Amino acid sequence: MDWSKYSALKSDSKASMAKEEKKAAVLYEEGDSMPEGKKAGDEKEAAQEAVYLSQKRWNPDNGEAMDDDKSEMSLPALEAEKARYDAQAASAKAQSDGLKAMIADYKSKV
């Protein structure tokens, strides 16, 4: 995704973040081996939730809406992506500062 467009897509309701159930809870059933104090119908495994980025999609041939594109997001992955862009920005700033100094030296020679 082009992250620079996220805010505009969000304000146009073309992209959104939402927490959704990833996996339903699993319940004990009759015949299951159950720990003491558990009975059929009790929760065996808790439901799992995840945060998803949903983006609207349209068919390029006829303009009809298609199912949204959903991608599971994680905070560590988003933070790592931001850190990567921040490092690129810092590197670009250092390059720019070096060129600024070189331009000043050049101008002093002409």
N, C-alpha and C positions, 0 to 999 in steps of 0.2 A: 504494500500500500504506500502511496505517496502521503506520508504523515503530514506534510505541509498543507494538505487539503482537508484534513480530518475535521477541523472546526467548521469550515464552510459546509462540508457534507452533513455534519451533525445538525447545524442550524437549518439546513434544507430538508431535514428528516430523511436523508439518504444513507446515513450511517448512525449506528447506535451501539452502546454497550449495555449488556444485560446479563444478570445472573440467571442461569437456568439449571434445571436438574439434568445432570449428565447420566446418572444411573439411578434408577428407582431403588428404594429400600428393598432388601430381601428379607422375607419373613420365614420363621420356622413353620414347617408343615408337619402334619401327623406323619409319624414314621421316621422323622429326622432324629439324629442323635443330638440331644439337647443338654446343655449344662444344667446343673441343679438350679431350680428356681425359674427356669424358662418353660414356656408352653407354646403350643401351636398358635400362631398369630403374633407372637412377640417378634421384635426386630432382631434379625440375625446379623445383617450388615446395614449400616446407615446409608441413606440416600447420599449421593455425591453431587455437589453442585460445582459449576464452573462458570467463568465469565467469558462471554462470547462477543465478538465484534460482528455485527450484522451489517451488510451493505446491500442496498437495492441494486437489482440488475434488470436490464431490459434486453430483449432480442434485437440485435442490430439490424436485422432484415425487415422486421415489421413494427418495431417499437413496443411490442407487448411486454408487460411485466413478466419477469421470470421469478423463480424462487430466490429468496435472498441468499447471498453468499455468507456463510457463517464460519468464523475462525475462532477457535479457542485461544484465549489470551492468558498469559501469566505475568504477574508483576515482575518476577526476575527477568523474563525475556524482554519485556518492555523497557525496564531499567537498563539492561545491557545494550539494547538498541539505542537508547538515548545517550548512553555513555560513549558509544561508538561515534555518533554524530557530534557530540561535544568534543571528542578528541580530534575529529576531522576539522571542526571549526577552529580549535586552538592551533592546529597545524597550519591551516590556511591563514590565520592571523599572524603567525610567526613568519610565514612566507611573505605576506603583505608588508610586515614591518621591515623585513630584510630588503625588499625591493624599494621601500620608501627611503631607507638609508642609502641605497645604491643610487637612486635617482638624485638625492641631495648631493652626493659625491660627484655624480656626472655633471649636474648643473654648476657645481663649483669649478669645474674644469673648462667649461665653455664660455 
